[in-house]
Amino acid sequence: MASRLEYVKRFSDLEVYERQRALSREVFRVTADFPSEEKFSLTDQIRRSSRSIGAQIAEAWAKRRYPKHFISKLTDADGEQLETQHWLTEAFNCGYLSDQDQQQSIDLCLEIGRMLGSMIHKADAFSSENCTLKDEAIPYLTTNSSDVGVFSDH
């Protein structure tokens, strides 16, 4: 039986990345009504941390051939989701979020955290030499002898 993972061609195909995008949209929605005095503090912080999760996942994908680097970037993504949870709690405590909005956003964070944890525990599946998760080879380097020099592997 084939694994669903073998159909992943890009980081944007990962389910965890899609969940992060949903979280980012939700955070943007709920922070739109925060007080203007929070624009450059709480609003900025929570939006940055929620968006950074996806950036860290993308960086992890680029480093997936090296399990330790892959795990490190996924750990950074998990740290960003935990930071997002912190800011959501702060916003709730300040009365800027309803209980429902906070819980919905925290639930998304927890789901992302579980998915990242699973990826961390299965890091070798993403970096194996025989793994079909890797991108197809793209001829970035030329082997034409007249092109020796710039962008050559010679």
C-alpha positions as CSV (number, residue, x, y, z in Angstrom):
1,M,0.0,0.0,0.0
2,A,1.5,3.3,-1.0
3,S,2.0,6.1,1.5
4,R,0.3,9.5,1.0
5,L,3.7,11.1,1.5
6,E,5.0,9.9,-1.8
7,Y,2.7,12.3,-3.7
8,V,4.1,15.3,-2.0
9,K,6.2,17.3,-4.5
10,R,6.5,20.7,-2.8
11,F,6.3,22.0,0.7
12,S,3.0,23.7,-0.2
13,D,1.5,20.2,-0.7
14,L,2.1,19.3,2.9
15,E,-1.1,19.2,5.0
16,V,0.7,20.9,7.9
17,Y,1.5,23.8,5.6
18,E,-2.2,24.1,4.6
19,R,-3.1,24.1,8.3
20,Q,-0.6,26.9,8.9
21,R,-2.2,28.9,6.2
22,A,-5.6,28.5,7.8
23,L,-4.1,29.6,11.1
24,S,-2.5,32.6,9.5
25,R,-5.8,33.6,7.9
26,E,-7.6,33.1,11.2
27,V,-5.1,35.2,13.1
28,F,-5.4,38.0,10.5
29,R,-9.1,37.9,10.9
30,V,-9.2,38.0,14.7
31,T,-6.5,40.7,15.0
32,A,-8.2,43.1,12.5
33,D,-10.3,44.5,15.4
34,F,-7.5,44.8,17.9
35,P,-7.1,48.3,19.3
36,S,-4.9,50.6,17.2
37,E,-2.4,51.0,20.1
38,E,-1.7,47.3,19.7
39,K,-0.8,47.6,16.0
40,F,3.0,47.7,16.5
41,S,3.1,45.3,19.4
42,L,0.6,42.5,20.0
43,T,-1.0,42.6,16.5
44,D,2.4,42.6,14.8
45,Q,3.8,39.9,17.1
46,I,0.9,37.4,16.7
47,R,0.8,37.9,12.9
48,R,4.5,37.4,12.5
49,S,4.7,34.3,14.6
50,S,1.7,32.7,12.9
51,R,3.2,33.4,9.5
52,S,6.6,32.3,10.5
53,I,5.4,28.7,11.0
54,G,4.9,28.4,7.2
55,A,8.3,29.9,6.4
56,Q,10.0,27.5,8.8
57,I,8.2,24.6,7.2
58,A,9.3,25.8,3.7
59,E,12.9,26.0,5.0
60,A,12.7,22.5,6.5
61,W,11.5,21.2,3.2
62,A,14.6,22.6,1.5
63,K,16.8,20.9,4.1
64,R,14.9,17.6,4.2
65,R,17.8,15.6,2.7
66,Y,19.7,16.2,5.9
67,P,17.6,14.9,8.8
68,K,19.3,17.0,11.6
69,H,18.7,20.2,9.6
70,F,15.2,19.2,8.7
71,I,14.4,18.5,12.4
72,S,16.0,21.7,13.4
73,K,13.8,23.8,11.1
74,L,10.7,21.8,12.0
75,T,11.5,22.5,15.7
76,D,11.7,26.2,14.8
77,A,8.3,25.9,13.2
78,D,7.0,24.3,16.4
79,G,8.5,27.1,18.4
80,E,6.7,29.6,16.3
81,Q,3.3,27.8,16.8
82,L,4.0,27.8,20.6
83,E,4.8,31.5,20.4
84,T,1.5,32.0,18.5
85,Q,-0.3,30.2,21.3
86,H,1.3,32.6,23.8
87,W,0.2,35.7,21.9
88,L,-3.3,34.3,21.5
89,T,-3.5,33.7,25.3
90,E,-2.3,37.3,25.9
91,A,-4.9,38.7,23.5
92,F,-7.6,36.7,25.2
93,N,-6.4,37.9,28.6
94,C,-6.6,41.5,27.4
95,G,-10.2,40.9,26.3
96,Y,-9.4,41.2,22.5
97,L,-10.5,37.7,21.6
98,S,-13.6,35.8,22.4
99,D,-13.4,32.4,24.0
100,Q,-14.5,30.8,20.8
101,D,-11.9,32.7,18.6
102,Q,-9.1,31.9,21.0
103,Q,-10.1,28.2,21.3
104,Q,-10.4,27.8,17.5
105,S,-7.0,29.3,17.0
106,I,-5.4,27.4,19.8
107,D,-6.8,24.2,18.4
108,L,-5.2,24.9,15.0
109,C,-1.9,25.5,16.8
110,L,-2.2,22.2,18.6
111,E,-3.0,20.4,15.4
112,I,0.0,22.0,13.7
113,G,2.2,21.0,16.7
114,R,1.1,17.4,16.5
115,M,1.7,17.3,12.8
116,L,5.2,18.8,13.1
117,G,6.0,16.3,15.9
118,S,5.0,13.5,13.6
119,M,7.2,14.8,10.9
120,I,10.1,15.2,13.3
121,H,9.7,11.6,14.5
122,K,9.6,10.4,10.8
123,A,12.4,12.7,9.5
124,D,14.2,9.9,7.8
125,A,11.1,9.2,5.6
126,F,11.6,12.7,4.2
127,S,15.3,12.4,3.6
128,S,15.9,8.8,2.5
129,E,17.9,8.4,-0.7
130,N,15.1,6.2,-2.0
131,C,12.3,8.4,-1.0
132,T,9.9,9.7,-3.6
133,L,9.4,12.9,-1.6
134,K,12.3,14.6,-3.2
135,D,11.8,17.0,-6.1
136,E,12.7,15.8,-9.5
137,A,16.2,16.6,-10.6
138,I,16.5,19.9,-12.4
139,P,19.6,20.5,-14.5
140,Y,20.9,23.7,-12.8
141,L,24.5,23.0,-13.8
142,T,25.7,22.6,-17.4
143,T,28.1,19.9,-18.5
144,N,28.8,21.6,-21.8
145,S,32.5,22.2,-22.0
146,S,32.1,25.6,-23.7
147,D,30.1,26.8,-20.7
148,V,32.8,25.9,-18.1
149,G,33.0,28.5,-15.5
150,V,29.8,30.3,-14.3
151,F,27.2,27.8,-13.0
152,S,29.3,24.9,-14.0
153,D,30.1,21.8,-11.9
154,H,33.7,21.7,-13.3
